[in-house]
Amino acid sequence: MSDRNNKISKFLPVWVWAIVLIQLFLVLFFSVGTAMNPGDFIPEVSELNYVTQLYITRNITVVLGIVVALLIVPTLLATGYLWKRIR
């Protein structure tokens, strides 16, 4: 019974978290690299201008959104399960 409960409590497999961590690393790496030297990552951009800042902000926002979504989904599923049990 204990083994069954441990398997049920695990929401996402390890490979999903590995992909998310790789994506986090890549996006943050390129965002920081773009902030430090935009010309290496974006052609014809020599300084950190408004468009480059928007590009960096968009990428970091997407990564944080993915992390928050992965953390909220188990809570939503648990709430849905409890709501179904109550009805």
Backbone as XML, in Angstrom:
<?xml version="1.0"?>
<chain id="A" units="angstrom">
  <residue number="1" name="MET">
    <atom name="N" x="0.821" y="-1.192" z="0.000"/>
    <atom name="CA" x="0.000" y="0.000" z="0.000"/>
    <atom name="C" x="0.864" y="1.253" z="0.000"/>
  </residue>
  <residue number="2" name="SER">
    <atom name="N" x="1.963" y="1.224" z="0.732"/>
    <atom name="CA" x="2.842" y="2.386" z="0.799"/>
    <atom name="C" x="3.489" y="2.664" z="-0.556"/>
  </residue>
  <residue number="3" name="ASP">
    <atom name="N" x="3.907" y="1.605" z="-1.273"/>
    <atom name="CA" x="4.506" y="1.792" z="-2.591"/>
    <atom name="C" x="3.502" y="2.386" z="-3.572"/>
  </residue>
  <residue number="4" name="ARG">
    <atom name="N" x="2.273" y="1.953" z="-3.460"/>
    <atom name="CA" x="1.231" y="2.470" z="-4.348"/>
    <atom name="C" x="1.008" y="3.955" z="-4.094"/>
  </residue>
  <residue number="5" name="ASN">
    <atom name="N" x="0.983" y="4.365" z="-2.836"/>
    <atom name="CA" x="0.801" y="5.774" z="-2.510"/>
    <atom name="C" x="1.969" y="6.612" z="-3.013"/>
  </residue>
  <residue number="6" name="ASN">
    <atom name="N" x="3.181" y="6.093" z="-2.935"/>
    <atom name="CA" x="4.342" y="6.832" z="-3.422"/>
    <atom name="C" x="4.279" y="7.030" z="-4.931"/>
  </residue>
  <residue number="7" name="LYS">
    <atom name="N" x="3.810" y="6.027" z="-5.667"/>
    <atom name="CA" x="3.692" y="6.159" z="-7.114"/>
    <atom name="C" x="2.601" y="7.156" z="-7.485"/>
  </residue>
  <residue number="8" name="ILE">
    <atom name="N" x="1.519" y="7.177" z="-6.744"/>
    <atom name="CA" x="0.417" y="8.089" z="-7.035"/>
    <atom name="C" x="0.818" y="9.530" z="-6.741"/>
  </residue>
  <residue number="9" name="SER">
    <atom name="N" x="1.574" y="9.766" z="-5.696"/>
    <atom name="CA" x="1.918" y="11.127" z="-5.320"/>
    <atom name="C" x="2.917" y="11.770" z="-6.278"/>
  </residue>
  <residue number="10" name="LYS">
    <atom name="N" x="3.570" y="10.991" z="-7.107"/>
    <atom name="CA" x="4.529" y="11.523" z="-8.074"/>
    <atom name="C" x="3.748" y="12.030" z="-9.283"/>
  </residue>
  <residue number="11" name="PHE">
    <atom name="N" x="3.771" y="13.345" z="-9.500"/>
    <atom name="CA" x="2.925" y="13.929" z="-10.544"/>
    <atom name="C" x="3.545" y="13.812" z="-11.930"/>
  </residue>
  <residue number="12" name="LEU">
    <atom name="N" x="4.758" y="14.294" z="-12.088"/>
    <atom name="CA" x="5.404" y="14.270" z="-13.397"/>
    <atom name="C" x="6.632" y="13.376" z="-13.368"/>
  </residue>
  <residue number="13" name="PRO">
    <atom name="N" x="6.892" y="12.668" z="-14.452"/>
    <atom name="CA" x="8.095" y="11.835" z="-14.491"/>
    <atom name="C" x="9.361" y="12.696" z="-14.483"/>
  </residue>
  <residue number="14" name="VAL">
    <atom name="N" x="10.450" y="12.070" z="-14.160"/>
    <atom name="CA" x="11.726" y="12.774" z="-14.040"/>
    <atom name="C" x="12.145" y="13.381" z="-15.375"/>
  </residue>
  <residue number="15" name="TRP">
    <atom name="N" x="11.868" y="12.714" z="-16.481"/>
    <atom name="CA" x="12.307" y="13.233" z="-17.774"/>
    <atom name="C" x="11.635" y="14.555" z="-18.115"/>
  </residue>
  <residue number="16" name="VAL">
    <atom name="N" x="10.400" y="14.779" z="-17.647"/>
    <atom name="CA" x="9.737" y="16.069" z="-17.888"/>
    <atom name="C" x="10.480" y="17.174" z="-17.151"/>
  </residue>
  <residue number="17" name="TRP">
    <atom name="N" x="10.834" y="16.906" z="-15.898"/>
    <atom name="CA" x="11.579" y="17.901" z="-15.122"/>
    <atom name="C" x="12.954" y="18.133" z="-15.731"/>
  </residue>
  <residue number="18" name="ALA">
    <atom name="N" x="13.565" y="17.094" z="-16.281"/>
    <atom name="CA" x="14.877" y="17.262" z="-16.921"/>
    <atom name="C" x="14.763" y="18.179" z="-18.141"/>
  </residue>
  <residue number="19" name="ILE">
    <atom name="N" x="13.720" y="17.987" z="-18.944"/>
    <atom name="CA" x="13.515" y="18.848" z="-20.109"/>
    <atom name="C" x="13.273" y="20.287" z="-19.676"/>
  </residue>
  <residue number="20" name="VAL">
    <atom name="N" x="12.477" y="20.472" z="-18.636"/>
    <atom name="CA" x="12.202" y="21.823" z="-18.138"/>
    <atom name="C" x="13.483" y="22.484" z="-17.642"/>
  </residue>
  <residue number="21" name="LEU">
    <atom name="N" x="14.302" y="21.745" z="-16.913"/>
    <atom name="CA" x="15.555" y="22.314" z="-16.419"/>
    <atom name="C" x="16.506" y="22.663" z="-17.558"/>
  </residue>
  <residue number="22" name="ILE">
    <atom name="N" x="16.564" y="21.825" z="-18.579"/>
    <atom name="CA" x="17.406" y="22.134" z="-19.737"/>
    <atom name="C" x="16.899" y="23.395" z="-20.435"/>
  </residue>
  <residue number="23" name="GLN">
    <atom name="N" x="15.588" y="23.491" z="-20.582"/>
    <atom name="CA" x="15.019" y="24.679" z="-21.216"/>
    <atom name="C" x="15.295" y="25.924" z="-20.379"/>
  </residue>
  <residue number="24" name="LEU">
    <atom name="N" x="15.131" y="25.814" z="-19.071"/>
    <atom name="CA" x="15.448" y="26.937" z="-18.182"/>
    <atom name="C" x="16.888" y="27.390" z="-18.377"/>
  </residue>
  <residue number="25" name="PHE">
    <atom name="N" x="17.798" y="26.443" z="-18.357"/>
    <atom name="CA" x="19.212" y="26.771" z="-18.499"/>
    <atom name="C" x="19.488" y="27.449" z="-19.835"/>
  </residue>
  <residue number="26" name="LEU">
    <atom name="N" x="18.963" y="26.886" z="-20.920"/>
    <atom name="CA" x="19.231" y="27.453" z="-22.239"/>
    <atom name="C" x="18.671" y="28.864" z="-22.390"/>
  </residue>
  <residue number="27" name="VAL">
    <atom name="N" x="17.426" y="29.054" z="-21.975"/>
    <atom name="CA" x="16.812" y="30.375" z="-22.132"/>
    <atom name="C" x="17.516" y="31.400" z="-21.258"/>
  </residue>
  <residue number="28" name="LEU">
    <atom name="N" x="17.798" y="31.039" z="-20.011"/>
    <atom name="CA" x="18.484" y="31.988" z="-19.140"/>
    <atom name="C" x="19.904" y="32.261" z="-19.628"/>
  </residue>
  <residue number="29" name="PHE">
    <atom name="N" x="20.590" y="31.246" z="-20.130"/>
    <atom name="CA" x="21.943" y="31.427" z="-20.659"/>
    <atom name="C" x="21.940" y="32.415" z="-21.827"/>
  </residue>
  <residue number="30" name="PHE">
    <atom name="N" x="21.034" y="32.201" z="-22.782"/>
    <atom name="CA" x="20.998" y="33.099" z="-23.932"/>
    <atom name="C" x="20.488" y="34.484" z="-23.557"/>
  </residue>
  <residue number="31" name="SER">
    <atom name="N" x="19.590" y="34.569" z="-22.576"/>
    <atom name="CA" x="19.118" y="35.881" z="-22.137"/>
    <atom name="C" x="20.237" y="36.669" z="-21.477"/>
  </residue>
  <residue number="32" name="VAL">
    <atom name="N" x="20.993" y="36.018" z="-20.611"/>
    <atom name="CA" x="22.117" y="36.696" z="-19.960"/>
    <atom name="C" x="23.189" y="37.036" z="-20.994"/>
  </residue>
  <residue number="33" name="GLY">
    <atom name="N" x="23.453" y="36.111" z="-21.903"/>
    <atom name="CA" x="24.427" y="36.388" z="-22.960"/>
    <atom name="C" x="24.012" y="37.554" z="-23.832"/>
  </residue>
  <residue number="34" name="THR">
    <atom name="N" x="22.728" y="37.626" z="-24.155"/>
    <atom name="CA" x="22.224" y="38.743" z="-24.952"/>
    <atom name="C" x="22.345" y="40.050" z="-24.184"/>
  </residue>
  <residue number="35" name="ALA">
    <atom name="N" x="22.073" y="40.007" z="-22.882"/>
    <atom name="CA" x="22.183" y="41.219" z="-22.074"/>
    <atom name="C" x="23.632" y="41.693" z="-21.998"/>
  </residue>
  <residue number="36" name="MET">
    <atom name="N" x="24.573" y="40.762" z="-21.950"/>
    <atom name="CA" x="25.976" y="41.138" z="-21.817"/>
    <atom name="C" x="26.579" y="41.576" z="-23.154"/>
  </residue>
  <residue number="37" name="ASN">
    <atom name="N" x="26.248" y="40.870" z="-24.229"/>
    <atom name="CA" x="26.801" y="41.199" z="-25.539"/>
    <atom name="C" x="25.765" y="40.874" z="-26.611"/>
  </residue>
  <residue number="38" name="PRO">
    <atom name="N" x="24.834" y="41.788" z="-26.880"/>
    <atom name="CA" x="23.733" y="41.493" z="-27.802"/>
    <atom name="C" x="24.178" y="41.165" z="-29.221"/>
  </residue>
  <residue number="39" name="GLY">
    <atom name="N" x="25.302" y="41.706" z="-29.660"/>
    <atom name="CA" x="25.759" y="41.488" z="-31.026"/>
    <atom name="C" x="26.090" y="40.040" z="-31.332"/>
  </residue>
  <residue number="40" name="ASP">
    <atom name="N" x="26.430" y="39.257" z="-30.325"/>
    <atom name="CA" x="26.744" y="37.846" z="-30.548"/>
    <atom name="C" x="25.502" y="36.994" z="-30.788"/>
  </residue>
  <residue number="41" name="PHE">
    <atom name="N" x="24.361" y="37.446" z="-30.285"/>
    <atom name="CA" x="23.146" y="36.635" z="-30.354"/>
    <atom name="C" x="22.116" y="37.182" z="-31.341"/>
  </residue>
  <residue number="42" name="ILE">
    <atom name="N" x="22.095" y="38.505" z="-31.535"/>
    <atom name="CA" x="21.131" y="39.125" z="-32.442"/>
    <atom name="C" x="21.914" y="39.892" z="-33.502"/>
  </residue>
  <residue number="43" name="PRO">
    <atom name="N" x="21.761" y="39.544" z="-34.769"/>
    <atom name="CA" x="22.512" y="40.240" z="-35.817"/>
    <atom name="C" x="22.167" y="41.733" z="-35.872"/>
  </residue>
  <residue number="44" name="GLU">
    <atom name="N" x="23.146" y="42.550" z="-36.165"/>
    <atom name="CA" x="23.001" y="43.994" z="-36.351"/>
    <atom name="C" x="22.539" y="44.724" z="-35.100"/>
  </residue>
  <residue number="45" name="VAL">
    <atom name="N" x="22.765" y="44.174" z="-33.937"/>
    <atom name="CA" x="22.465" y="44.866" z="-32.681"/>
    <atom name="C" x="23.775" y="45.030" z="-31.937"/>
  </residue>
  <residue number="46" name="SER">
    <atom name="N" x="24.123" y="46.267" z="-31.662"/>
    <atom name="CA" x="25.412" y="46.514" z="-31.011"/>
    <atom name="C" x="25.275" y="46.896" z="-29.547"/>
  </residue>
  <residue number="47" name="GLU">
    <atom name="N" x="24.094" y="47.296" z="-29.136"/>
    <atom name="CA" x="23.906" y="47.686" z="-27.737"/>
    <atom name="C" x="22.579" y="47.148" z="-27.218"/>
  </residue>
  <residue number="48" name="LEU">
    <atom name="N" x="22.406" y="47.235" z="-25.941"/>
    <atom name="CA" x="21.190" y="46.728" z="-25.297"/>
    <atom name="C" x="20.097" y="47.783" z="-25.434"/>
  </residue>
  <residue number="49" name="ASN">
    <atom name="N" x="19.322" y="47.699" z="-26.504"/>
    <atom name="CA" x="18.266" y="48.678" z="-26.733"/>
    <atom name="C" x="16.925" y="48.134" z="-26.237"/>
  </residue>
  <residue number="50" name="TYR">
    <atom name="N" x="15.875" y="48.897" z="-26.492"/>
    <atom name="CA" x="14.550" y="48.547" z="-25.984"/>
    <atom name="C" x="14.059" y="47.209" z="-26.533"/>
  </residue>
  <residue number="51" name="VAL">
    <atom name="N" x="14.254" y="46.971" z="-27.814"/>
    <atom name="CA" x="13.790" y="45.725" z="-28.434"/>
    <atom name="C" x="14.529" y="44.528" z="-27.846"/>
  </residue>
  <residue number="52" name="THR">
    <atom name="N" x="15.818" y="44.682" z="-27.624"/>
    <atom name="CA" x="16.597" y="43.599" z="-27.026"/>
    <atom name="C" x="16.127" y="43.314" z="-25.608"/>
  </residue>
  <residue number="53" name="GLN">
    <atom name="N" x="15.824" y="44.361" z="-24.859"/>
    <atom name="CA" x="15.312" y="44.172" z="-23.497"/>
    <atom name="C" x="13.967" y="43.456" z="-23.516"/>
  </residue>
  <residue number="54" name="LEU">
    <atom name="N" x="13.115" y="43.790" z="-24.487"/>
    <atom name="CA" x="11.832" y="43.083" z="-24.614"/>
    <atom name="C" x="12.043" y="41.606" z="-24.927"/>
  </residue>
  <residue number="55" name="TYR">
    <atom name="N" x="12.993" y="41.323" z="-25.789"/>
    <atom name="CA" x="13.327" y="39.943" z="-26.152"/>
    <atom name="C" x="13.753" y="39.149" z="-24.917"/>
  </residue>
  <residue number="56" name="ILE">
    <atom name="N" x="14.636" y="39.727" z="-24.129"/>
    <atom name="CA" x="15.123" y="39.058" z="-22.918"/>
    <atom name="C" x="13.986" y="38.871" z="-21.923"/>
  </residue>
  <residue number="57" name="THR">
    <atom name="N" x="13.200" y="39.923" z="-21.711"/>
    <atom name="CA" x="12.087" y="39.852" z="-20.754"/>
    <atom name="C" x="11.066" y="38.805" z="-21.178"/>
  </residue>
  <residue number="58" name="ARG">
    <atom name="N" x="10.768" y="38.742" z="-22.471"/>
    <atom name="CA" x="9.817" y="37.744" z="-22.966"/>
    <atom name="C" x="10.299" y="36.326" z="-22.682"/>
  </residue>
  <residue number="59" name="ASN">
    <atom name="N" x="11.564" y="36.069" z="-22.953"/>
    <atom name="CA" x="12.092" y="34.723" z="-22.741"/>
    <atom name="C" x="12.069" y="34.331" z="-21.272"/>
  </residue>
  <residue number="60" name="ILE">
    <atom name="N" x="12.480" y="35.221" z="-20.411"/>
    <atom name="CA" x="12.493" y="34.907" z="-18.979"/>
    <atom name="C" x="11.071" y="34.739" z="-18.455"/>
  </residue>
  <residue number="61" name="THR">
    <atom name="N" x="10.132" y="35.547" z="-18.956"/>
    <atom name="CA" x="8.735" y="35.418" z="-18.537"/>
    <atom name="C" x="8.157" y="34.070" z="-18.955"/>
  </residue>
  <residue number="62" name="VAL">
    <atom name="N" x="8.487" y="33.612" z="-20.145"/>
    <atom name="CA" x="8.006" y="32.306" z="-20.614"/>
    <atom name="C" x="8.542" y="31.188" z="-19.732"/>
  </residue>
  <residue number="63" name="VAL">
    <atom name="N" x="9.817" y="31.255" z="-19.396"/>
    <atom name="CA" x="10.409" y="30.220" z="-18.547"/>
    <atom name="C" x="9.749" y="30.209" z="-17.174"/>
  </residue>
  <residue number="64" name="LEU">
    <atom name="N" x="9.564" y="31.368" z="-16.579"/>
    <atom name="CA" x="8.910" y="31.424" z="-15.269"/>
    <atom name="C" x="7.463" y="30.944" z="-15.358"/>
  </residue>
  <residue number="65" name="GLY">
    <atom name="N" x="6.786" y="31.245" z="-16.461"/>
    <atom name="CA" x="5.421" y="30.761" z="-16.647"/>
    <atom name="C" x="5.344" y="29.250" z="-16.721"/>
  </residue>
  <residue number="66" name="ILE">
    <atom name="N" x="6.309" y="28.637" z="-17.392"/>
    <atom name="CA" x="6.345" y="27.174" z="-17.466"/>
    <atom name="C" x="6.556" y="26.574" z="-16.084"/>
  </residue>
  <residue number="67" name="VAL">
    <atom name="N" x="7.465" y="27.144" z="-15.324"/>
    <atom name="CA" x="7.733" y="26.628" z="-13.975"/>
    <atom name="C" x="6.501" y="26.776" z="-13.095"/>
  </residue>
  <residue number="68" name="VAL">
    <atom name="N" x="5.871" y="27.936" z="-13.120"/>
    <atom name="CA" x="4.672" y="28.152" z="-12.298"/>
    <atom name="C" x="3.554" y="27.214" z="-12.731"/>
  </residue>
  <residue number="69" name="ALA">
    <atom name="N" x="3.379" y="27.023" z="-14.026"/>
    <atom name="CA" x="2.339" y="26.113" z="-14.512"/>
    <atom name="C" x="2.584" y="24.691" z="-14.034"/>
  </residue>
  <residue number="70" name="LEU">
    <atom name="N" x="3.832" y="24.246" z="-14.082"/>
    <atom name="CA" x="4.133" y="22.890" z="-13.621"/>
    <atom name="C" x="3.927" y="22.735" z="-12.122"/>
  </residue>
  <residue number="71" name="LEU">
    <atom name="N" x="4.073" y="23.807" z="-11.381"/>
    <atom name="CA" x="3.851" y="23.734" z="-9.940"/>
    <atom name="C" x="2.373" y="23.852" z="-9.578"/>
  </residue>
  <residue number="72" name="ILE">
    <atom name="N" x="1.586" y="24.533" z="-10.409"/>
    <atom name="CA" x="0.163" y="24.733" z="-10.111"/>
    <atom name="C" x="-0.694" y="23.563" z="-10.585"/>
  </residue>
  <residue number="73" name="VAL">
    <atom name="N" x="-0.318" y="22.905" z="-11.652"/>
    <atom name="CA" x="-1.137" y="21.830" z="-12.230"/>
    <atom name="C" x="-1.473" y="20.737" z="-11.216"/>
  </residue>
  <residue number="74" name="PRO">
    <atom name="N" x="-0.533" y="20.244" z="-10.402"/>
    <atom name="CA" x="-0.912" y="19.217" z="-9.425"/>
    <atom name="C" x="-1.974" y="19.701" z="-8.439"/>
  </residue>
  <residue number="75" name="THR">
    <atom name="N" x="-1.892" y="20.965" z="-8.056"/>
    <atom name="CA" x="-2.885" y="21.524" z="-7.143"/>
    <atom name="C" x="-4.257" y="21.568" z="-7.801"/>
  </residue>
  <residue number="76" name="LEU">
    <atom name="N" x="-4.300" y="21.965" z="-9.052"/>
    <atom name="CA" x="-5.579" y="22.006" z="-9.764"/>
    <atom name="C" x="-6.172" y="20.614" z="-9.938"/>
  </residue>
  <residue number="77" name="LEU">
    <atom name="N" x="-5.332" y="19.639" z="-10.240"/>
    <atom name="CA" x="-5.826" y="18.270" z="-10.370"/>
    <atom name="C" x="-6.348" y="17.741" z="-9.040"/>
  </residue>
  <residue number="78" name="ALA">
    <atom name="N" x="-5.649" y="18.042" z="-7.961"/>
    <atom name="CA" x="-6.101" y="17.601" z="-6.640"/>
    <atom name="C" x="-7.418" y="18.272" z="-6.276"/>
  </residue>
  <residue number="79" name="THR">
    <atom name="N" x="-7.553" y="19.548" z="-6.588"/>
    <atom name="CA" x="-8.800" y="20.260" z="-6.308"/>
    <atom name="C" x="-9.944" y="19.671" z="-7.126"/>
  </residue>
  <residue number="80" name="GLY">
    <atom name="N" x="-9.689" y="19.374" z="-8.391"/>
    <atom name="CA" x="-10.722" y="18.754" z="-9.224"/>
    <atom name="C" x="-11.133" y="17.392" z="-8.706"/>
  </residue>
  <residue number="81" name="TYR">
    <atom name="N" x="-10.151" y="16.618" z="-8.257"/>
    <atom name="CA" x="-10.445" y="15.299" z="-7.700"/>
    <atom name="C" x="-11.299" y="15.427" z="-6.443"/>
  </residue>
  <residue number="82" name="LEU">
    <atom name="N" x="-10.933" y="16.348" z="-5.554"/>
    <atom name="CA" x="-11.714" y="16.541" z="-4.327"/>
    <atom name="C" x="-13.115" y="17.050" z="-4.639"/>
  </residue>
  <residue number="83" name="TRP">
    <atom name="N" x="-13.228" y="17.934" z="-5.603"/>
    <atom name="CA" x="-14.541" y="18.452" z="-5.984"/>
    <atom name="C" x="-15.426" y="17.322" z="-6.512"/>
  </residue>
  <residue number="84" name="LYS">
    <atom name="N" x="-14.849" y="16.420" z="-7.293"/>
    <atom name="CA" x="-15.609" y="15.290" z="-7.818"/>
    <atom name="C" x="-16.033" y="14.355" z="-6.684"/>
  </residue>
  <residue number="85" name="ARG">
    <atom name="N" x="-15.160" y="14.163" z="-5.702"/>
    <atom name="CA" x="-15.487" y="13.293" z="-4.562"/>
    <atom name="C" x="-16.602" y="13.892" z="-3.707"/>
  </residue>
  <residue number="86" name="ILE">
    <atom name="N" x="-16.619" y="15.217" z="-3.571"/>
    <atom name="CA" x="-17.654" y="15.878" z="-2.766"/>
    <atom name="C" x="-19.013" y="15.732" z="-3.435"/>
  </residue>
  <residue number="87" name="ARG">
    <atom name="N" x="-19.054" y="15.881" z="-4.730"/>
    <atom name="CA" x="-20.324" y="15.791" z="-5.449"/>
    <atom name="C" x="-20.706" y="14.350" z="-5.537"/>
  </residue>
</chain>
